[in-house]
């Protein structure tokens, strides 16, 4: 059974930065695509970014150039570095492994 635990959310002012982390249990982390999604209040969950086992990355258009996804296979951890944050980035952010296992989410609030 895989468990994913996100951390690093919080309140930040517009233009600020946060780094989210997602730690995975088990020994299969390095084998799978890892991703981040988010769900804003009153909206559907949307995909944000993904990183393959080989390190290839993809981003939704709204975060390109501002967010960076990375992974450390030795630490079973995936990260989401978020820069130039905007109020519309406010959401609960979830990490997932292969779209199958999901964390409980961490809240990011961008507000002055």
N, CA and C atoms as a LAMMPS dump frame, in Angstrom:
ITEM: TIMESTEP
0
ITEM: NUMBER OF ATOMS
336
ITEM: BOX BOUNDS ff ff ff
-5.0000000000000000e+02 5.0000000000000000e+02
-5.0000000000000000e+02 5.0000000000000000e+02
-5.0000000000000000e+02 5.0000000000000000e+02
ITEM: ATOMS id mol type element x y z
1 1 1 N 0.838 -1.184 0
2 1 2 C 0 0 0
3 1 3 C 0.88 1.244 0
4 2 1 N 0.6 2.148 -0.9
5 2 2 C 1.369 3.384 -1.018
6 2 3 C 0.674 4.49 -0.231
7 3 1 N 1.43 5.227 0.523
8 3 2 C 0.902 6.415 1.195
9 3 3 C 1.69 7.633 0.737
10 4 1 N 0.961 8.714 0.461
11 4 2 C 1.552 9.966 0.022
12 4 3 C 1.17 11.052 1.022
13 5 1 N 2.164 11.804 1.47
14 5 2 C 1.916 12.853 2.455
15 5 3 C 2.495 14.162 1.95
16 6 1 N 1.593 15.134 1.698
17 6 2 C 2.019 16.442 1.223
18 6 3 C 2.317 17.372 2.405
19 7 1 N 3.174 18.338 2.155
20 7 2 C 3.467 19.369 3.142
21 7 3 C 3.951 20.613 2.416
22 8 1 N 3.995 21.714 3.146
23 8 2 C 4.551 22.945 2.593
24 8 3 C 3.538 24.006 2.216
25 9 1 N 2.26 23.701 2.337
26 9 2 C 1.253 24.701 2.016
27 9 3 C 1.204 25.8 3.066
28 10 1 N 0.451 26.842 2.756
29 10 2 C 0.31 27.946 3.692
30 10 3 C -0.22 29.187 3.026
31 11 1 N -0.12 30.286 3.746
32 11 2 C -0.573 31.583 3.245
33 11 3 C 0.634 32.357 2.711
34 12 1 N 0.485 32.887 1.51
35 12 2 C 1.574 33.654 0.896
36 12 3 C 0.979 34.831 0.153
37 13 1 N 1.725 35.919 0.084
38 13 2 C 1.248 37.094 -0.637
39 13 3 C 1.429 36.919 -2.133
40 14 1 N 0.618 37.594 -2.927
41 14 2 C 0.812 37.55 -4.38
42 14 3 C 2.25 37.914 -4.756
43 15 1 N 2.799 37.147 -5.688
44 15 2 C 4.189 37.338 -6.084
45 15 3 C 5.171 36.525 -5.284
46 16 1 N 4.714 35.914 -4.218
47 16 2 C 5.572 35.123 -3.354
48 16 3 C 5.802 33.711 -3.877
49 17 1 N 6.522 32.929 -3.074
50 17 2 C 6.888 31.567 -3.452
51 17 3 C 6.589 30.589 -2.33
52 18 1 N 6.331 29.356 -2.725
53 18 2 C 6.195 28.233 -1.798
54 18 3 C 6.783 27.005 -2.46
55 19 1 N 7.264 26.082 -1.639
56 19 2 C 7.674 24.781 -2.166
57 19 3 C 6.887 23.693 -1.456
58 20 1 N 6.145 22.941 -2.238
59 20 2 C 5.4 21.803 -1.724
60 20 3 C 6.253 20.545 -1.826
61 21 1 N 6.07 19.666 -0.863
62 21 2 C 6.745 18.374 -0.87
63 21 3 C 5.713 17.272 -0.736
64 22 1 N 6.029 16.131 -1.293
65 22 2 C 5.159 14.959 -1.182
66 22 3 C 6.051 13.748 -0.977
67 23 1 N 5.951 13.173 0.218
68 23 2 C 6.761 12.005 0.56
69 23 3 C 5.937 10.745 0.376
70 24 1 N 6.538 9.768 -0.281
71 24 2 C 5.857 8.509 -0.569
72 24 3 C 6.455 7.372 0.235
73 25 1 N 5.585 6.472 0.673
74 25 2 C 6.06 5.264 1.336
75 25 3 C 6.318 4.187 0.299
76 26 1 N 6.985 3.129 0.703
77 26 2 C 7.19 1.999 -0.18
78 26 3 C 8.436 2.108 -1.027
79 27 1 N 8.629 1.115 -1.869
80 27 2 C 9.86 1.01 -2.639
81 27 3 C 9.66 1.168 -4.138
82 28 1 N 8.471 1.618 -4.548
83 28 2 C 8.182 1.682 -5.981
84 28 3 C 8.199 3.099 -6.522
85 29 1 N 8.535 4.066 -5.673
86 29 2 C 8.439 5.473 -6.057
87 29 3 C 9.152 5.761 -7.373
88 30 1 N 10.362 5.271 -7.517
89 30 2 C 11.174 5.631 -8.675
90 30 3 C 10.62 5.087 -9.985
91 31 1 N 9.689 4.165 -9.916
92 31 2 C 9.18 3.503 -11.114
93 31 3 C 8.067 4.272 -11.813
94 32 1 N 7.431 5.198 -11.085
95 32 2 C 6.18 5.757 -11.582
96 32 3 C 6.216 7.259 -11.836
97 33 1 N 5.303 7.667 -12.725
98 33 2 C 5.056 9.088 -12.92
99 33 3 C 4.457 9.664 -11.638
100 34 1 N 4.926 10.832 -11.269
101 34 2 C 4.366 11.558 -10.135
102 34 3 C 3.733 12.849 -10.645
103 35 1 N 2.658 13.25 -10.004
104 35 2 C 1.972 14.443 -10.467
105 35 3 C 1.413 15.277 -9.338
106 36 1 N 1.135 16.521 -9.675
107 36 2 C 0.433 17.436 -8.777
108 36 3 C -0.844 17.892 -9.461
109 37 1 N -1.916 17.95 -8.69
110 37 2 C -3.182 18.51 -9.135
111 37 3 C -3.643 19.487 -8.068
112 38 1 N -4.643 20.277 -8.4
113 38 2 C -5.175 21.209 -7.408
114 38 3 C -6.674 21.359 -7.587
115 39 1 N -7.316 21.744 -6.492
116 39 2 C -8.748 21.989 -6.528
117 39 3 C -9.041 23.286 -5.8
118 40 1 N -9.488 24.264 -6.559
119 40 2 C -9.867 25.551 -5.991
120 40 3 C -11.286 25.477 -5.448
121 41 1 N -11.631 26.359 -4.526
122 41 2 C -12.981 26.346 -3.953
123 41 3 C -14.049 26.449 -5.039
124 42 1 N -14.992 25.522 -5.019
125 42 2 C -16.092 25.546 -5.958
126 42 3 C -15.759 25.094 -7.366
127 43 1 N -14.536 24.579 -7.558
128 43 2 C -14.127 24.154 -8.899
129 43 3 C -13.715 22.688 -8.894
130 44 1 N -13.615 22.134 -10.102
131 44 2 C -13.161 20.757 -10.23
132 44 3 C -11.648 20.673 -10.06
133 45 1 N -11.197 19.5 -9.676
134 45 2 C -9.763 19.277 -9.558
135 45 3 C -9.141 19.367 -10.946
136 46 1 N -7.984 20.023 -11.038
137 46 2 C -7.302 20.148 -12.313
138 46 3 C -5.85 19.688 -12.174
139 47 1 N -5.35 19.115 -13.253
140 47 2 C -3.963 18.678 -13.299
141 47 3 C -3.059 19.908 -13.393
142 48 1 N -1.923 19.868 -12.682
143 48 2 C -0.992 20.99 -12.676
144 48 3 C 0.329 20.627 -13.354
145 49 1 N 0.932 19.509 -12.931
146 49 2 C 2.249 19.152 -13.453
147 49 3 C 2.5 17.672 -13.227
148 50 1 N 3.398 17.117 -14.062
149 50 2 C 3.793 15.728 -13.928
150 50 3 C 5.274 15.58 -14.2
151 51 1 N 5.847 14.531 -13.629
152 51 2 C 7.245 14.214 -13.885
153 51 3 C 7.373 12.697 -14.005
154 52 1 N 8.035 12.258 -15.08
155 52 2 C 8.201 10.83 -15.299
156 52 3 C 9.332 10.275 -14.437
157 53 1 N 9.461 8.964 -14.468
158 53 2 C 10.54 8.335 -13.706
159 53 3 C 11.904 8.799 -14.213
160 54 1 N 11.959 9.17 -15.48
161 54 2 C 13.206 9.645 -16.07
162 54 3 C 13.444 11.127 -15.928
163 55 1 N 12.479 11.838 -15.369
164 55 2 C 12.649 13.258 -15.122
165 55 3 C 12.034 14.188 -16.146
166 56 1 N 11.335 13.673 -17.124
167 56 2 C 10.644 14.538 -18.076
168 56 3 C 9.441 15.189 -17.409
169 57 1 N 9.229 16.459 -17.713
170 57 2 C 8.179 17.213 -17.028
171 57 3 C 7.168 17.806 -18.006
172 58 1 N 5.968 18.003 -17.505
173 58 2 C 4.91 18.68 -18.251
174 58 3 C 4.134 19.55 -17.277
175 59 1 N 3.572 20.651 -17.834
176 59 2 C 2.842 21.601 -17.007
177 59 3 C 1.579 22.068 -17.711
178 60 1 N 0.574 22.371 -16.922
179 60 2 C -0.579 23.039 -17.494
180 60 3 C -0.172 24.465 -17.854
181 61 1 N -0.823 25.016 -18.864
182 61 2 C -0.386 26.303 -19.411
183 61 3 C -0.345 27.416 -18.357
184 62 1 N -1.282 27.401 -17.437
185 62 2 C -1.396 28.511 -16.493
186 62 3 C -0.237 28.608 -15.503
187 63 1 N 0.57 27.555 -15.396
188 63 2 C 1.684 27.59 -14.442
189 63 3 C 3.048 27.526 -15.12
190 64 1 N 3.06 27.374 -16.422
191 64 2 C 4.345 27.283 -17.133
192 64 3 C 5.184 28.54 -16.89
193 65 1 N 6.45 28.322 -16.584
194 65 2 C 7.349 29.432 -16.309
195 65 3 C 7.311 29.91 -14.87
196 66 1 N 6.355 29.436 -14.094
197 66 2 C 6.247 29.837 -12.687
198 66 3 C 6.456 28.666 -11.725
199 67 1 N 5.982 27.484 -12.111
200 67 2 C 6.074 26.3 -11.256
201 67 3 C 7.123 25.346 -11.818
202 68 1 N 7.794 24.63 -10.926
203 68 2 C 8.755 23.613 -11.328
204 68 3 C 8.53 22.356 -10.504
205 69 1 N 8.315 21.255 -11.199
206 69 2 C 8.175 19.976 -10.521
207 69 3 C 9.514 19.257 -10.589
208 70 1 N 9.873 18.577 -9.498
209 70 2 C 11.122 17.82 -9.461
210 70 3 C 10.93 16.625 -8.536
211 71 1 N 11.873 15.712 -8.585
212 71 2 C 11.775 14.525 -7.742
213 71 3 C 13.149 14.124 -7.258
214 72 1 N 13.168 13.509 -6.077
215 72 2 C 14.379 12.94 -5.51
216 72 3 C 14.049 11.483 -5.204
217 73 1 N 14.474 10.598 -6.084
218 73 2 C 14.127 9.185 -5.92
219 73 3 C 14.781 8.567 -4.686
220 74 1 N 15.917 9.094 -4.28
221 74 2 C 16.575 8.571 -3.081
222 74 3 C 15.78 8.885 -1.814
223 75 1 N 14.995 9.957 -1.885
224 75 2 C 14.185 10.357 -0.729
225 75 3 C 12.707 10.046 -0.911
226 76 1 N 12.363 9.401 -2.036
227 76 2 C 10.953 9.081 -2.306
228 76 3 C 10.071 10.325 -2.205
229 77 1 N 10.56 11.426 -2.748
230 77 2 C 9.864 12.695 -2.585
231 77 3 C 9.762 13.434 -3.92
232 78 1 N 8.605 14.024 -4.145
233 78 2 C 8.394 14.897 -5.293
234 78 3 C 8.093 16.295 -4.764
235 79 1 N 8.555 17.283 -5.498
236 79 2 C 8.426 18.674 -5.074
237 79 3 C 7.675 19.49 -6.117
238 80 1 N 7.081 20.573 -5.662
239 80 2 C 6.517 21.555 -6.572
240 80 3 C 6.952 22.93 -6.08
241 81 1 N 7.904 23.515 -6.795
242 81 2 C 8.351 24.872 -6.493
243 81 3 C 7.43 25.84 -7.2
244 82 1 N 6.791 26.715 -6.447
245 82 2 C 5.815 27.646 -6.993
246 82 3 C 6.306 29.072 -6.775
247 83 1 N 6.561 29.766 -7.862
248 83 2 C 7.02 31.152 -7.82
249 83 3 C 5.987 32.069 -8.45
250 84 1 N 6.126 33.361 -8.192
251 84 2 C 5.216 34.364 -8.761
252 84 3 C 3.76 33.965 -8.566
253 85 1 N 3.447 33.587 -7.373
254 85 2 C 2.105 33.085 -7.087
255 85 3 C 1.044 34.166 -7.259
256 86 1 N -0.117 33.728 -7.725
257 86 2 C -1.254 34.609 -7.989
258 86 3 C -2.44 34.17 -7.137
259 87 1 N -3.36 35.069 -6.864
260 87 2 C -4.543 34.666 -6.095
261 87 3 C -5.282 33.48 -6.71
262 88 1 N -5.26 33.378 -8.033
263 88 2 C -5.953 32.261 -8.681
264 88 3 C -5.238 30.927 -8.504
265 89 1 N -4.055 30.934 -7.9
266 89 2 C -3.378 29.688 -7.555
267 89 3 C -3.879 29.114 -6.237
268 90 1 N -4.719 29.85 -5.547
269 90 2 C -5.281 29.37 -4.285
270 90 3 C -6.069 28.088 -4.502
271 91 1 N -5.706 27.04 -3.779
272 91 2 C -6.335 25.732 -3.959
273 91 3 C -5.746 24.748 -2.945
274 92 1 N -6.391 23.611 -2.843
275 92 2 C -5.78 22.466 -2.175
276 92 3 C -4.983 21.715 -3.231
277 93 1 N -3.722 21.485 -2.929
278 93 2 C -2.823 20.815 -3.866
279 93 3 C -2.629 19.365 -3.431
280 94 1 N -2.789 18.469 -4.407
281 94 2 C -2.679 17.042 -4.161
282 94 3 C -1.556 16.457 -5.008
283 95 1 N -0.77 15.568 -4.427
284 95 2 C 0.161 14.812 -5.251
285 95 3 C -0.434 13.431 -5.513
286 96 1 N 0.025 12.814 -6.581
287 96 2 C -0.435 11.477 -6.897
288 96 3 C 0.682 10.676 -7.532
289 97 1 N 0.577 9.387 -7.397
290 97 2 C 1.516 8.46 -8.027
291 97 3 C 0.756 7.697 -9.1
292 98 1 N 1.142 7.916 -10.342
293 98 2 C 0.552 7.205 -11.48
294 98 3 C -0.943 7.421 -11.582
295 99 1 N -1.455 8.45 -10.961
296 99 2 C -2.882 8.712 -10.994
297 99 3 C -3.707 7.715 -10.193
298 100 1 N -3.028 6.871 -9.454
299 100 2 C -3.714 5.816 -8.713
300 100 3 C -3.771 6.124 -7.221
301 101 1 N -2.626 6.456 -6.671
302 101 2 C -2.554 6.786 -5.245
303 101 3 C -2.484 8.3 -5.063
304 102 1 N -3.212 8.797 -4.089
305 102 2 C -3.33 10.242 -3.868
306 102 3 C -3.048 10.591 -2.416
307 103 1 N -2.482 11.764 -2.211
308 103 2 C -2.301 12.271 -0.872
309 103 3 C -3.556 12.961 -0.372
310 104 1 N -3.472 13.488 0.841
311 104 2 C -4.633 14.105 1.47
312 104 3 C -4.757 15.583 1.117
313 105 1 N -3.725 16.149 0.531
314 105 2 C -3.77 17.524 0.083
315 105 3 C -3.172 18.502 1.078
316 106 1 N -2.702 19.623 0.539
317 106 2 C -2.191 20.711 1.37
318 106 3 C -2.717 22.023 0.795
319 107 1 N -3.2 22.904 1.674
320 107 2 C -3.859 24.125 1.245
321 107 3 C -2.845 25.228 0.977
322 108 1 N -2.976 25.84 -0.189
323 108 2 C -2.182 27.01 -0.554
324 108 3 C -3.136 28.184 -0.729
325 109 1 N -2.899 29.234 0.006
326 109 2 C -3.722 30.439 -0.084
327 109 3 C -2.837 31.61 -0.478
328 110 1 N -3.181 32.249 -1.585
329 110 2 C -2.425 33.402 -2.076
330 110 3 C -3.304 34.634 -1.899
331 111 1 N -2.922 35.459 -0.962
332 111 2 C -3.75 36.617 -0.625
333 111 3 C -2.914 37.664 0.083
334 112 1 N -3.292 38.918 -0.126
335 112 2 C -2.622 40.008 0.577
336 112 3 C -3.376 40.367 1.845
